[in-house]
Amino acid sequence: MMRLGICAALDVGTTLHARSFLRGVYLSSHLFSNVRRAQHLYFDDGASAEGGRAAAERFIEAGVDAVIGHFASGSAATVVASYAQAGIPLILPASTCAALTKEGSTTFRICASDRLLAKRLLAFAEDEGLLRLAMFTDSSLHGQQQLQEIKQAAGAPNKLSTVRIVSDATHADALVFCGRLKASHDFLVENRAAGCGLPIFFTDDAASPALVGGVENIGTVYVISFPVASDLPEAQSVDLAYQRLYNEPAPVYAIETLAAFSLVDLAARQHRGLLDALRFNEFSTSAGPIRFSNGENDHARVSLWVYADKRAHERRLLC
């Protein structure tokens, strides 16, 4: 029997995305036969480094065949080397820190990395004529890594973009906030209350209607994140199943979770071992095709979310 370690912050008090993750796990156990037959070992890592280490110790001791998670980059960063040493595949549905796949030879990222998100953000900002960006972040490793990737992409010697980072927000065309959902919401509320009317960019963790919940003057808000089910033709069947259970479309983190378990289900059917299948095969999953090169998904896609006072919420794929 296959044994799966399942790890994330599982308390909605820590992150609202916990609900999407757990719903994705539950639905996966119904949709994918190898996942349904597997033994599931859960661990709440609290999105922290300490929690990540505790989870890895438990999973390695239990001899799991693969780990789904960790969602927080700060948790994942502490354990990729341990899983690699143990030969355990670590499948990251939503941890974006670019260094994770370099430091863990058994780490496989489904979503876009911070590096790809940064490139797409800068390209879109340039297209919109937003050429001076002021950067802000919360205290999370996730936010700080994203900020550094954007700064590095904007300052690269061979960069094609004309966007530059400015230190004074009064000289900016737009603000960029990198961080978790709650901190992103607070940043939006505080800046609009202070009279800031500039467009504000947020990054992947802010991809939730909760970002603008209760905000009267949204202004123009962009979120550079991952696709939801309605953006992906391949996700329509799992989206319908999700809607039948929960009476709402499948959100971002449910789709990323379903894709991770779909990947495990398909890889477990291969004649070669699970780890080799992940390294060398291409898979058709609920989030589209997945094939890994050095742990990164060659087909990872980025979605732009737009909120504005005077027009309906919209999304579109940037790659």
N, C-alpha and C positions, 0 to 999 in steps of 0.2 A: 504494500500500500504506500502510495506517495504521501509524503508529509510536507506540508506547506507552512512556513512561518509568515504570519500576517501582522504587519507592524505599521502603526501610525499613531498620531494623537487621536484617541478614540472618544474624547469628551468634547461635546459641542461647546462647553465653556472655555476650552482651549482654542478651538477653531470651529467655525460653522461648517467647514468642509468635512468634518468628521462624519456628519450625517450622510453626505454623498458617498463617502468612502464605504461606510458600512452597508448602505443600500446596494452599492456596486458589488460588494462581496457576497451579499445574500443572493442577488440576482444571478451572479456568476455560478453559484453552487447549483442553481436550477438549470442554467443554460448549457453548461459544459460538463460532459460526463466524467472526464478525468478529474476535474476539480471537485465534483460532487462526491466521488469515491475517495478522495484524499482525506487524510486527517489534517484538521486545521488547528494550528497553535497560534493564539492571539497574544499580542503584547502591546500595551499602551506606552509609547516612549515619551509622551508629553511634549513632543517636538523639541526635545532637549538632547544635549550630548550625553548626559548621564543616563537618560532613558535609553538612548541608542545603544550604549555599551551594555546595559543590563539586558536588553532584548537580544543582542548578538550572542551574549554568553549563554542565554537560555536556548536559543535556536541551534547553536553549534553543539552544545551538550546533547540536545535532543536528536541531532543528526538529520535535520530537515533536508529535503531535496532541493528546495528553492525558498527564497524569501521575497514576498511582495511588500514593498515599502523600502525604506523609510520615506515618508513624504517630505519631512523637513530636511533641508540641506544640512543644518547644524547637527541633526541626529545622524544622517547618513555619512557625513564626513568622518565620523569617529570610528566607523565600523567596516568600511570597504576593504581595508587591508586584512582585517580579521576573516571576513568571508572568503577573500581570495586565497588566504593561507589554508582555509578549510576546504577549498574547492567547491563552495556553495554559490550557485548563481544568485545574484541580487538584482531584482528587477525593479527599476525605479519608475513608477507611473508619473511622478510629478516633481521630483527633486531636480532642480535646474542648475546647481553649481557645476560649472564646466570642469572643474578639477576631478570630480568624482570618478569619471570613467578612465582617467589617466592613472589614478592611484589604486584602482581596483580592477584587476585583470578578469574578474568574474562579474563585473558590474555592467548592466545593460539598461540604458535610459530610453524610455519610450517617447517622452515629450521632448520638445525643443530645449536646448541648454540656454543658460544666460547669454552665452556668446551669440547664438543665433537670434535670440530675442532682442539683444542690443542692436544688432545689425538691422533688423526689421524696423525697430523703433526709429533709428536715425534716418533710414531711407524714407519712411513715411513723414517724419518731421520735415525733411528737406522738400518733399513733394508739396507739403502744405505751406512752405515758406516760413517755417518756424526754425530759424537758423541759430538762435541763441537760447540755450537751455540752462536753467538753474537746477541743480541737483540736490535732492534731499533723501534721507533714508531713516529707517528705524534702527533699533539696536540689534536686530536679528542678523545672523550670518547670511541668511537668504538675501536680505535687503542690501547688506554691505557688499556682497559679492556681485550682485546685479549692478550696483552703482559703479563698481570698479570696471566691470566689463563695458559699460556704456562709456565711461571716461576713456578707457583704453581704445575702444573703437573710434571714438571721436578724435582722439589725439594720435592715431596711428600715422606714421610718416607717409605711407602709401595709400591712405584713405581716399576714396573718391567723393565722399560727402563733404559739403561745405558747412555742415553744422558744427558749432563749437560750444564748449561748456563755459558759462560765465559764473563768477562767484557772487555777483550782486543781482538779486531777483528783480530789482527795479530796472535793470538793463536787459531783462530776458523777454523773449517772445512767448515762452511757455515754461512751466515748471514740470519737473519729473520727480516722482516719489517712488522709491523702491522699498518694499516692505510687505508685511503681512496685512491681511484683510482689515482687521480692526484698526491698526495704525493708519492704514490708507484712508479709511472712512473718517477717522479723527482729523487727519491732515486736510481732507476736503472740507469738512465742516468748519475747521478753524480758519482756513484761508478765505472761504466765501464769507464767513462772518466778519472777517477783517476787511472786506471790500475788494479782495483780489479777484479780478475778472479774467485773468490769463487762462488760456487752455492748460489743463493739467494732465500729464501722462502718468498712468499707474502700470504696474507690472503684474505678472501672472496671478499671484495670490489674490489680487483684488478683483478677479473675474467672477463677480457675484452681484446679483441685484442688491444685496445688502450694502454694497459700496455707496450707493446713492440713497439708500433708505432714510426717509425723514429729512432729506436735504431739500429745502425749498428752492434755493437758487443754485441749480447744478452748474450752470455755465456750460462750457464745453469740456467734456472729460473723455479721454482716450485710455483704453486698457489694451496693452500688448500681451496676449495670452494664448491659450490653446483653443481649438475648436470645440463647440458643443455638438450634440448629436445632429441637430438640424443642419449643420454645416457640412456634414459628411454623408454621402450616399451610402457608404458601407455600414453606417450606424443606425439605419432606419429600423431594422428589425429589433435590435436591442432597445432602441428608444421606445418603440411601441410596447414592448414587454415592460419597460420601466414605467411608462405612463399607465398601463393597466394596473400595476401594483400601487403606484404612488400618486396618480392623478396629476402629474406634472411632467414636462419634458426632462429628459436626463441632463443634469448639469455637467460642467466640465470634468469635475473630479470623479464623477460616476463613470463617465466614458473612459477616462484614463485607467480607472480601476478595472473596468470590464475588459479593456484591451490587454491589460497585464495578465488577467486570468485566462483570457482567450489564447494568449501567447503560450502560457504554460500548458494549457489543454492540447494545443496543436503540437508543441515540441515533444510532449510526452508520448505522442503517437509515432514518433520517428524511431527507426531502427537504431540509430546512433544514440548515445547518451544525451540527457537533457542539456548539459553544458555545451557539448559539441553542436547540437541542433541549434541552439541559440546563437552560436558563433558563426555558423556557416549556412543556415537555411533562410529562406524568405517565407514570410507567413502572411496570410490574408486574415486580418483581424477586424473586430468591430470598430476600430479607429483607422481602418485603412491598412495598406501594406506596411509591413515592418521587416527591415533587414538591418543588421548591425554591422558597422565598420568601426573597429576599435571601441566597441561599446556604445556608439551613438547610432540612433535610428536614422538611416539614410532618407527616410520618408517623413520625418517629423515636420509638422505643419504649424504655422503661426496664424492666429486670428486677431483681427482688430475689432474691439468693442467700442462703440461710440454712444455716449450719452450727451444730450443737449436739451436745453430748456425748450427750444422751439421746434424740435423735430423728434420723431419716434426713435427709440433705441434701435440701433442697427449693429450688424456684425458683417465682416467679410474676411475671407482668407487673404493673407499677405504672401503665402507661399504654399 
